[in-house]
Amino acid sequence: MREAFALSFLIRVQLPDSPGTLGAVATALGAIGADILSVDVVERAGGVAIDDLVVELPGGRLPDVLITAAESIPGVEVDAVRPYAGLLDTHRELELVEDVAADPRDGLAIFAAGVPKIIRSGWALIVAATAEGATRLAASTAAPDIQTITLPWLPLARATVLDGEESWVPATWRELGTELAATPLGKPDRVLLVGRPGGPMFRAAEVARLAHLAGIVAVVLPD
């Protein structure tokens, strides 16, 4: 039975892509009372795996113990630890596309609300280029409260990771160490912008996944 005040965290780990390593990490986390709720493989290349683990930690324990436990396994490095609400579900892409297709007139809002749950971002904004700058079309819960923003990289030809330290980035985003990525949404002057305050950084596989999802959804979105 889980602790009444247990907290969930998302841990991104780099580990040797070899049999038994993930099991050793799970054992180390279990030894400190952490319960692994789900595992998602983000990327595998060059003998290294990048995995996202959602774990539940008993109340009163500091998240630093997760880092210590995971990195006690040789070759394992923790990229980031942050609070997390909800389980990872790699099948939500299809569900989200179906939701947008069922109500395309409200599709932008539905898509913006659903994206953070799929790619594990803190927020999502859909913006379009105008003469005054980029105008907000839709946003997820916890998205920055902005109506217009200057995005010098618009129009955007392809999905990309953005530099969160560039001058166009609002100061509050920089202060929070927000990792950013964006992808065209049907056309170069309408984009999906996603942010992860405090990281971790977006991996190439995640950006490709974001672009693929946006490409599918754009087909059923109204112009």
N, C-alpha and C positions, 0 to 999 in steps of 0.2 A: 504494500500500500504506500502510495507516494505521500511525501510530506505535504501538509496543508498549505504551507507557505513556500513551496519549492518554486524556483525561478528557472526559466528556460533561457539558454544561451546558444548562439550560433558560433561555432568554432571553425575557422578555416585552417587546415593543416597541410603542410607539405611533408610528404613521407616517401621513403623508397617504395617503388612499385614492385613489391616482392611479396610472396605468400607469407602470411603470418604477421606482417607489420601492423595492419589495421587491427587485427585481433589483439596484439600486444597493447596498442593504444587503448582499446576498449577495456582491457583488463586493468590498466593503470588508472583510467578514469573511474572504473567501478570501485577500485580500492579506496577512493576518496568519497564514495557515496554518490557519484554522478551516474545518472541513468541515461543511456543513449536512446533517443527517441527515433532518430532517422539519420541516414547517411546518403549523401548525394555526391557522385563523382563529377567534379567540375572539369577536370582536364587531366590527361595523361600524355606524357612525352618525355623522351630521353631517360627512361627509367625512374621518373619521378611522378607521383600522383598528387593532385590537388583535390582534397575532399572537404566538403562541408558537413559538419556533424551538428545536429541539434541535440543538446543534452539538457537534462533537468538536474539542478543542483539544490540540495536541501537548503532551506532558509537559514540565514546566518553565516553561510560560507561565502567568502569572497571569490570572485571569478578568477583571481590570480592563481588559485589552486589548480584550475583547469590547465593553465599554461604549464605550470610546474610538472603536473602529472603527465601530460602529453609529451613534453620534451624530455622526460626521463627515459624515453625509448630512443635508442641510438638512431640518428639520421632524421628525426622528426623535428620540424620547426612549426611553430604556431604563427600564422600570418596576422590573425585578428580574432578577438573575442568580443561579441556584443550581445546585448539582450535581444531576445527573439520571441515574437508572439506567433504561434501557429506552427504546424508541421510542414516540412518540405513535401511537395507533391509534384513530381515531375510529369504528371498527366494532366495538370491544370491547363496546359496550352490549348488542348482540344476543347475543354469546357469553356474557356474564355472566348475562343473563336465562335463557338456555338451561341454564346450569350450575345456577342456583338451582332452576329447574323440574325438573331431573333428580334433585335431592336436596333437596326442600323441608325435610326434618327438620333438615338442616345448613345451611339456606338463609341464616340470619343470618350465620354465620361466612363462608360463601362470598361473600356480598354485601359484607361489611365488608372482606374481603381484596381484593376486586376494584375497589372504588370509587376508591382513590387512583390506580390506573393509568389510569383514565378521565378524572378531572377534575384530575389532577396535583396532588393534595394530599399532604402529608407523612404523614397518618394519617387513620383513620376509626374512630369509635366508634358503636355502636348502644346506646342506653340507653332505659330505660323508667322512668316515674314510679312511685315507691312512697311509702309513709308515711315512710320514712327518708331520702328523697331520690331522685335518679336512680340506678338500678342498671345496671351494665354487663351487656349481654347478649352482645355480640360485639365484636371489635376486630381491626384490621389489624396487620400488622407495624409496629413503631415507634410504635404508639399509646401514649399515656400509661398508666402502670401504676396505674390506679385501679379500684376496685370500686364506689364510690359517689361521687357529686358533687352539689352543690347547684346546680340549674338553675332559677332563679326565673322563667324565661320559659316553663316547662312549665305546662300543655299548649301546644303550638305549632300554630297554625291553618294556617300556610303557610310555605313556604321563605323563608329570610331570611338576610341577612348579619348577624353578631353583632359587637358592640363588644368587641374583645379587651382593652380597658382597664377593663371594668366590674369591680366588686368580687367577683363570683362566680368570675371567671376565676382559676385557680391561679397563684401567683406565678411559677412556672417557665415557664408559657405566656407570661405578660406579658414576662418577661425575654428570651424568644426572639423577641419581636415576632410572635406567632402570629396570623395572620388566620383568622377562624372563620366558618363558615356551617352552617346546619342546615335540615333538612326533615322533616316528618312522614313516618313510614313505616307507612302504612296506617291510623293513628289518631293523634290529637293527643298522646297520652301515650307514644308510642313514636317516637323520633326517630333520625335519622342525623346525627351531628355530625362535621364534618370540619375539619381544621386544616392550615395551611401555616406552619410556623415560618419566620420571616424574610420572609414574603410570597411572591408578590405578593397584593394584595387580590383577593377574589372579585368578578368582574364580574357584572352583572345577567344576561347571557346564560348564564354558568356556573351561577348559582343556578337559573335556569329549567331548564337541562339536568339538574341534580341532582334537582330536583323531579319532572321527567318520568320519569327513571330510577327513582326511588324509588316513584312511583305505579305503574309497570308491575310492578316486582318485588314490591310489596306484595300484588298479586293472587294470587301463587303462594306467598307465605310463610304458614306456619301461624299461627294466632292465639296 
